[in-house]
Amino acid sequence: MDDRMLLEQLAAAVRNYDVSTFEAIFSKSPKKWSEMRIHSGRTLIQEAIIRKRKAIFKYILSFHKVINLETVGIYGSTPLTLAIDNNDKYYATELIRKGALPREEYETTRILKQSISKSVHLVKLLLDEGINPNVESDWPFSTALNYVLEGYSSCDVPEIVAMLLYYGADPLIEYKGFNSLELAIKNNHPIPVQEILCFYTFDECGGCKMHLNLLLQLLEQNSPLFHDILQFDVDCVTHNFTDADYMFVIKYLLSMDVHELTILLKKCNPAICEVVSWMYRDEILTTKVNAFLSCEQLLTKLNIFIESSPQMRGHVINLILTLKSCKLFKVVVSRSTKSTLTEILIFMFSYGLNCERRLLDIVFEKYGNCELFRFLSCLDVADSDAVYCKNIVVAMICDVHLELGSIFKNGRNYSRSSLFEVLHFSVNPQLLNFLLKNKGNVTDATVERIQCFPRLSSLIELARNALRGHIIERFKIRNAGHFGWVVNSLPVSNTHKRIILFQAELY
């Protein structure tokens, strides 16, 4: 009888659970029969496992010193991987005890990962056999511990993680740039899992790196581990951060309690410097600006940032320099009182924020000739040559070289209402005639008011104009900021200074 017919009889004996027939044929050439595949594509021992023929399985296994227990059947599975796939603890256990584990470490790791989703018992059995839990196998290319933390969710996770760590799994081995503790936080594993990983990471290994966004995620979840981790040697990083990661971190930093922010800046200053520098790198998005400006206690927190390190101070100043003063005003004014707004703007300008000419228009229109406007009028105003102020009073303050005669030539550049306001500072006859000739839709009451102004300039106005001209020529004044600095340095009363700076009305 040829081998093919004998193999069919062996297969039939397995199907019919005919132990005596199987033993009679198999015993004559166990090595040969163990390596041949039957019609199903499986080996005889695999067929015994599938059909749960325990007696036949034990008989085949009794030749474990002669046969190859790693013979591959259909779909590339060995007897052990087949038993694990079917969660047959008995068959898997017996195979392991008889030496069915492959010699290559990456293969044993693959089997360990396979058993994780099947049975805690099998995991322990494999680890007891001496499998190295720190070997990285093929897809997914990770250790068994990181495999559990990255792609596995089950009530057994705490037990499996604890078991792997007990048997020597290294929590510092990374998967896609994240160590085991980070993977546990990123994938929202239960607190007990995070706690045991924290213990092994810091108490046993001495410290590690941690992505800043994941550390803050612990604080967001009110996890006690946040404060525990800060007591250890942790190196916060921002490797491979996306814009969403940066955005999460900056929003959370600005929403933090002042005390916690101070502690975090001491511990993680280089990483936070990187986050702040992201704020002014590339395109300054509206979302970035809003996140930065809309936090509570903005000035207090900015001072904490600035005082935390020289590097941080430089990054914060660079950030301030990229802001647009008009945009800053519009964002802050909707969330703050006038006094708070004034404090924030003065703070920003003291660190180099450029004052746009349009900002003076906006502030004057909303608050009039207030303290903030007077402060702004003494600053170096950006783009003063490129942008016209709608309000002529603001234009007179911004451009110290502006002559009233030019108003008559370019009156259309200014709002009609602001042209009338000039009369409170100057009653130049040309101006009066210009306003009366170009009154347009002005009411009779307004015309009467214009006619009530004196026709000749007062001595105070003439003296002011002469003094302004002398100061501009004598000190070679460049702009309104320079002019304001010189005037404020003069040994005269504040009343006189306000008159010279167009901050006090004369009529």
C-alpha positions in Angstrom: 0.0 0.0 0.0 1.5 3.4 -1.0 2.1 6.3 1.4 -0.9 8.3 0.1 -3.3 5.6 0.9 -1.8 5.0 4.3 -2.0 8.8 5.0 -5.7 8.7 4.1 -6.2 5.8 6.6 -4.4 7.9 9.3 -6.7 10.9 8.5 -9.8 8.6 8.6 -8.6 7.3 12.0 -8.4 10.8 13.3 -11.8 11.7 12.0 -13.3 8.5 13.5 -11.3 8.7 16.6 -9.9 5.1 15.9 -6.9 5.2 18.2 -5.7 1.6 17.6 -5.6 1.9 13.8 -3.8 5.2 14.1 -1.2 3.9 16.4 -0.6 0.8 14.2 0.2 2.9 11.2 1.8 6.0 12.7 4.3 4.0 14.9 6.1 2.5 11.9 7.3 5.9 10.7 6.3 8.8 13.0 8.7 11.4 11.6 7.5 10.9 8.0 3.8 10.9 8.9 4.1 13.9 11.2 5.4 16.1 8.4 2.9 15.1 5.7 -0.3 17.1 5.0 -3.7 15.4 4.6 -6.4 16.6 2.2 -7.5 19.5 4.5 -4.0 20.9 4.2 -3.2 20.3 7.9 -0.8 17.9 9.5 -2.1 15.0 11.5 -1.4 16.6 14.9 -3.2 19.8 13.7 -6.1 17.7 12.6 -6.2 16.1 16.1 -6.2 19.5 17.7 -9.0 20.8 15.5 -11.2 17.7 16.1 -10.1 17.6 19.8 -8.8 14.0 19.6 -6.9 14.1 22.8 -5.7 10.5 22.9 -4.3 10.7 19.3 -2.8 14.1 20.1 -1.0 12.6 23.2 0.2 9.6 21.2 1.7 11.8 18.5 3.3 14.1 21.2 4.9 11.0 22.8 7.3 11.1 19.8 8.3 14.7 20.5 12.0 13.8 20.5 11.7 12.3 17.0 9.2 14.5 15.2 9.3 18.2 14.3 6.6 20.0 16.4 7.1 23.2 14.2 5.9 21.6 11.0 3.8 24.2 9.1 0.4 23.3 7.9 -2.1 25.3 5.7 -2.0 29.1 6.0 1.5 28.9 7.6 0.3 27.8 11.1 2.2 25.4 13.4 0.5 23.1 15.8 1.2 25.7 18.6 -0.2 28.7 16.7 -3.2 26.7 15.7 -3.9 25.7 19.3 -3.5 29.3 20.5 -5.8 30.6 17.7 -8.5 28.2 18.9 -7.8 29.1 22.5 -7.2 25.4 23.3 -5.3 25.8 26.6 -4.7 22.1 27.0 -3.2 21.5 23.6 -1.1 24.7 23.7 0.2 23.9 27.2 1.2 20.4 26.2 2.9 21.5 23.1 4.9 24.2 25.0 5.9 21.7 27.6 7.2 19.3 24.9 9.3 22.0 23.3 7.1 23.3 20.5 8.4 26.9 20.9 10.5 28.1 17.9 14.1 28.9 18.3 14.0 32.4 16.8 13.2 35.0 19.4 11.1 37.1 17.0 8.9 34.1 16.3 8.4 33.4 20.1 7.4 37.1 20.5 4.9 36.7 17.8 3.4 33.7 19.6 3.4 35.6 22.8 1.4 38.5 21.2 -0.9 35.9 19.7 -1.6 34.4 23.1 -2.3 37.8 24.7 -5.7 38.0 23.1 -6.6 34.5 24.0 -5.6 33.6 27.6 -3.7 35.0 30.5 -2.8 31.4 31.4 -1.0 31.0 28.1 0.8 34.3 28.5 2.1 33.2 31.9 3.0 29.7 30.5 5.1 31.2 27.7 6.8 33.6 30.1 7.6 30.8 32.5 9.3 29.0 29.5 11.7 31.9 29.4 10.4 33.9 26.4 12.1 37.3 26.3 9.3 39.9 26.5 11.6 42.7 25.1 12.1 41.2 21.6 10.3 43.1 18.8 8.6 40.9 16.3 7.2 41.6 12.9 3.9 43.3 12.3 3.2 45.2 14.4 6.9 45.8 15.0 6.7 46.1 18.8 7.4 44.3 22.0 4.6 42.4 23.7 4.1 45.1 26.3 3.7 47.9 23.7 1.4 45.6 21.7 -0.9 45.3 24.7 -0.9 49.1 25.3 -1.3 50.2 21.7 -3.8 47.9 20.1 -5.5 45.7 22.7 -8.4 46.5 25.0 -9.7 44.0 27.5 -10.4 43.7 31.2 -7.2 41.5 31.3 -4.9 44.4 30.4 -3.9 45.3 34.0 -3.1 41.7 34.8 -1.2 41.1 31.5 0.8 44.4 31.9 1.7 43.6 35.5 2.8 40.1 34.4 5.0 41.3 31.6 6.7 43.9 33.8 7.3 41.2 36.5 8.9 39.0 33.9 11.3 41.8 32.8 9.5 43.8 30.1 11.3 47.1 29.6 8.8 50.0 29.8 11.3 52.4 28.1 11.3 50.6 24.8 9.4 52.8 22.4 6.7 52.1 19.8 6.3 54.8 17.2 8.2 57.3 19.4 6.2 56.6 22.6 7.4 54.6 25.6 5.0 52.3 27.4 3.7 54.8 30.0 3.0 57.3 27.2 1.1 54.6 25.2 -1.0 53.9 28.3 -1.9 57.6 28.7 -2.4 58.2 25.0 -4.8 55.2 24.7 -6.7 56.0 27.9 -5.9 52.8 29.7 -7.2 52.5 33.3 -5.4 54.3 36.1 -4.0 51.0 37.6 -2.2 50.3 34.4 -0.7 53.8 34.3 0.3 53.6 38.0 2.2 50.3 37.6 3.9 51.6 34.5 4.8 54.8 36.3 6.3 52.8 39.2 8.5 50.6 36.8 9.4 53.6 34.7 10.6 55.9 37.4 11.3 53.8 40.5 12.9 50.9 38.6 14.4 52.6 35.6 15.1 56.0 37.1 13.4 58.3 34.6 12.3 58.8 31.0 11.2 61.3 28.4 7.6 62.2 28.1 5.7 64.1 25.5 4.4 67.4 27.0 0.9 67.0 25.7 0.5 63.5 27.3 1.8 64.9 30.6 -0.9 67.6 30.5 -3.5 65.1 29.5 -3.0 63.5 32.9 -3.7 66.9 34.5 -6.8 67.3 32.4 -8.0 63.9 33.7 -7.3 65.0 37.3 -4.9 62.0 37.5 -2.7 61.9 40.7 0.1 60.7 38.4 0.7 64.2 37.1 2.2 65.5 40.4 3.9 62.1 41.0 5.7 62.3 37.6 6.9 65.9 38.2 8.8 64.7 41.3 10.9 62.3 39.2 13.5 62.9 36.5 11.3 63.4 33.5 12.5 65.0 30.2 9.5 66.6 28.5 9.7 66.7 24.7 7.6 67.8 21.7 8.8 65.3 19.1 6.5 64.8 16.1 4.0 67.3 17.5 1.2 68.2 15.1 -0.5 71.6 15.1 -3.3 70.1 17.1 -0.8 68.9 19.8 0.7 72.4 20.0 -2.7 73.9 20.2 -3.8 71.6 23.0 -0.7 72.4 25.0 -0.8 76.2 24.6 -4.5 76.3 25.5 -4.0 74.1 28.5 -0.9 76.0 29.7 -2.8 79.3 29.6 -5.8 77.8 31.5 -3.6 76.3 34.2 -3.6 77.4 37.8 -0.7 79.9 38.4 1.0 77.6 41.0 0.9 74.6 38.7 2.1 76.6 35.7 5.1 77.8 37.7 6.0 74.3 38.7 5.6 73.0 35.2 7.8 75.8 33.7 10.6 74.9 36.1 10.4 71.3 35.2 9.7 71.4 31.5 11.0 74.8 30.3 12.8 73.7 27.1 9.7 71.8 25.8 7.4 74.8 26.7 9.9 77.1 24.9 9.4 75.0 21.8 5.6 75.3 22.2 5.8 79.1 22.5 8.1 79.4 19.5 5.5 77.5 17.5 3.1 80.3 18.2 5.1 82.7 16.0 6.5 80.3 13.5 5.1 80.1 10.0 1.6 81.6 9.6 0.1 83.3 12.6 -3.3 81.7 12.6 -6.3 83.4 14.2 -6.8 80.3 16.4 -3.3 80.8 17.7 -3.8 84.4 18.6 -7.3 83.8 20.1 -5.9 81.0 22.3 -3.1 83.2 23.5 -5.1 86.3 24.2 -8.3 84.9 25.6 -6.9 83.3 28.8 -7.7 84.5 32.3 -4.9 86.3 34.2 -3.1 86.9 30.9 -0.6 89.4 32.3 0.2 87.4 35.4 0.8 84.3 33.3 2.9 86.2 30.7 5.1 87.5 33.5 5.5 83.9 34.8 6.6 82.8 31.4 9.0 85.7 30.9 10.6 85.2 34.3 11.0 81.4 34.0 14.2 81.6 31.8 16.1 83.9 29.5 15.2 81.6 26.5 11.5 81.8 27.4 11.7 85.5 27.7 13.1 85.7 24.2 10.4 83.5 22.8 7.6 85.5 24.5 9.0 88.7 23.1 9.3 87.3 19.6 5.6 86.2 19.9 4.5 89.7 21.0 6.4 91.2 18.1 4.4 89.1 15.6 1.0 90.2 16.9 -1.0 92.9 15.3 -2.1 95.6 17.7 -5.5 96.1 16.1 -6.2 92.3 16.2 -5.1 92.2 19.8 -7.4 95.1 20.7 -10.4 93.5 19.1 -9.8 90.1 20.8 -9.1 91.5 24.2 -11.8 94.3 24.2 -14.5 91.7 23.9 -13.4 89.9 27.1 -12.0 92.7 29.3 -12.8 95.9 31.1 -11.3 99.1 29.8 -8.7 99.2 32.6 -7.7 95.6 32.0 -7.5 96.3 28.3 -5.2 99.3 29.0 -3.0 97.2 31.2 -2.6 94.5 28.6 -1.9 96.9 25.7 0.6 98.9 27.7 2.4 95.7 28.8 2.5 94.5 25.2 3.8 97.8 23.9 6.5 97.8 26.6 7.8 94.6 25.1 8.0 95.9 21.6 4.5 95.4 20.1 4.1 97.6 17.0 1.4 100.2 17.2 -0.6 100.4 14.0 -2.0 103.8 13.1 -5.5 102.3 12.7 -5.4 101.4 16.4 -5.5 105.0 17.4 -8.6 105.5 15.2 -10.2 102.5 16.9 -9.4 103.5 20.5 -10.3 107.2 19.9 -13.7 106.2 18.4 -14.5 103.9 21.3 -13.1 105.7 24.3 -12.2 109.2 23.1 -9.1 111.1 24.3 -8.6 108.6 27.2 -5.4 107.6 29.1 -4.9 104.7 26.6 -5.2 106.9 23.6 -2.8 109.4 25.1 -0.3 106.6 25.8 -0.6 105.3 22.2 -0.2 108.8 20.8 3.3 108.9 22.2 4.4 105.6 20.6 6.2 105.1 17.3 3.3 104.4 15.0 3.8 101.7 12.4 2.8 102.2 8.7 2.0 105.9 9.3 2.9 106.8 5.7 0.8 104.0 4.2 -2.4 104.2 6.1 -4.6 107.2 6.6 -6.5 107.8 9.9 -10.2 108.3 9.4 -10.2 110.8 12.2 -8.3 114.0 11.5 -7.6 114.6 15.2 -5.9 111.2 15.3 -4.0 112.1 12.1 -2.8 115.3 13.7 -1.5 113.5 16.7 0.1 110.6 14.7 1.8 112.8 12.1 3.7 115.6 13.8 4.6 117.0 10.4 1.0 117.3 9.2 0.0 120.8 8.3 -3.6 121.9 8.6 -3.4 123.3 5.1 -3.2 119.7 3.8 -6.6 118.9 5.3 -8.2 121.2 2.7 -6.5 119.4 -0.1 -7.2 115.9 1.2 -10.4 116.5 3.2 -12.1 113.5 1.6 -9.6 111.2 3.4 -11.1 112.0 6.7 -14.6 111.5 8.2 -16.8 114.6 8.1 -17.5 114.4 11.9 -13.8 114.4 12.7 -13.2 117.6 10.6 -15.6 119.4 12.9 -13.6 118.1 15.9 -10.5 119.9 14.7 -12.2 123.2 15.7 -11.7 122.3 19.3 -7.9 122.4 18.7 -7.6 125.1 16.0 -9.7 127.9 14.6 -7.6 128.5 11.5 -9.8 130.8 9.2 -9.0 128.5 6.2 -10.4 125.6 8.2 -13.6 127.4 9.1 -14.2 128.5 5.5 -13.4 124.9 4.3 -16.0 123.4 6.7 -18.7 126.0 5.8 -18.1 125.5 2.0 -18.1 121.7 2.2 -20.8 121.2 4.8 -22.8 118.7 2.6 -25.6 117.3 4.6 -24.7 119.1 7.8 -27.6 120.3 9.9 -28.4 123.9 10.6 -27.5 123.4 14.2 -24.0 122.2 13.3 -23.5 125.2 11.0 -24.5 127.5 13.9 -22.0 125.8 16.1 -19.3 126.3 13.6 -20.2 129.9 13.2 -19.9 130.3 17.0 -16.2 129.5 17.0 -13.9 132.5 17.1 -12.5 133.8 13.8 -9.0 134.4 15.2 -6.7 131.9 16.9 -6.1 132.4 20.6 -2.6 133.3 21.9 -2.5 129.8 23.4 -3.0 128.2 20.0 -0.4 130.4 18.4 2.1 129.7 21.1 1.4 126.0 20.9 1.9 125.9 17.1 5.1 127.9 17.4 6.5 125.7 20.2 5.6 122.5 18.3 7.4 123.8 15.2 10.4 124.8 17.3 10.6 121.4 19.0 10.3 119.5 15.7 13.0 121.6 14.1 15.3 121.8 17.1 15.3 118.1 18.0 14.9 116.8 14.4 11.7 115.0 15.4 11.2 111.8 13.3 7.7 110.7 14.4 5.0 111.0 17.1 6.8 108.7 19.5 10.0 110.8 19.4 7.9 114.0 19.7 6.0 112.6 22.7 9.3 111.6 24.4 10.8 115.1 24.0 7.7 116.9 25.2 7.3 114.7 28.2 10.9 115.5 29.1 10.3 119.2 29.1 10.3 121.0 32.5 6.7 122.3 32.1 3.4 121.4 33.8 1.3 118.4 32.7 -1.3 120.9 31.5 1.1 122.5 29.1 2.3 119.1 27.9 -1.2 118.0 27.1 -1.8 121.2 25.1 1.4 120.7 23.1 0.5 117.0 22.4 -3.1 117.8 21.2 -4.5 116.1 24.3 -6.3 119.1 25.6 -9.0 121.1 23.7 -8.6 124.8 23.5 -12.1 125.8 22.2 
